[in-house]
Amino acid sequence: MGGFLSADNLKYLAEKEDIHTAHAVIWSQHNIDGGGADGSPSYPFYPSTEHFYKPAQGKSDFIDCVNLDGWTMDFICARRRGAIEHGIEGYNSRRGVGPIETYKGWELDLGHREVMHTQSIHFDKGMELNGFGWVTNIWEAQMVHEFEKDFICDAMKMWVTDTKKRWPDTHFVTFGEFGTLWREQYKSNDDWNYQFIERGSGLGDSYNNLEIKWFMNKEFRLALLRDWHKDNSPAYVIDFTRYNLKAVEPADPTPDKPGKDWSLINVINQKGLRPQDKPVLISELEKKTRLDS
């Protein structure tokens, strides 16, 4: 487990240590904990030797170490840039199943509703679309000290109990176990094609009028957002990250030039950090893609 492990790290694990699963991605982590990254698929993939957020495109750049995410996010909240936006506190891109931002951030009642909402994206429609549902959740040991043992125990009991009650066939497994199962099923990045649909929970900045659709494969990831409360509301492209373009990881930081942004951003990015990240209609995407090629 590392959160952010470079392509060289993952290549070393696979070739020297015979380790073929790693928690090397924190999906949509941009501007959290002083930095982070955005741009990868949110479900497992084999990374490229060019960039640990890029799925390998073929045998020449293939690393045989399944790259796993650490915390499953509410996709609508994840569009945010960190925990404060436009100087306004209360937003948080990390809402989802994560106990710090969700259970502690919203307390047990609202937090649990958001956790169950986020899991439903993957265990209900996600099962139908992808053939399996996968939710990741790391409970850091320091939370017992920071948030008090009773609170953390109550939150974990609620999570486990209601997850098994609503989805009885759920299995709680380690990253290593899941990575091995996935690796046995998928031999390359040609074999997976992920899709997700979410309508906001109505809690906080998971706006219940928004519908987001994600499509992820080895060549690109694409997100469409629309207001489903309005008749004939068009879907806008809010993210189009091409993986079939050359990618380069940032240079190692120095004390004079520190850095903690390992993002893979090219055509359009969901965080809206650049002028070119303005959402466009799907019909306008082809022209924009030609200009950025």
Disulfide bonds with the S-S distance in Angstrom:
none
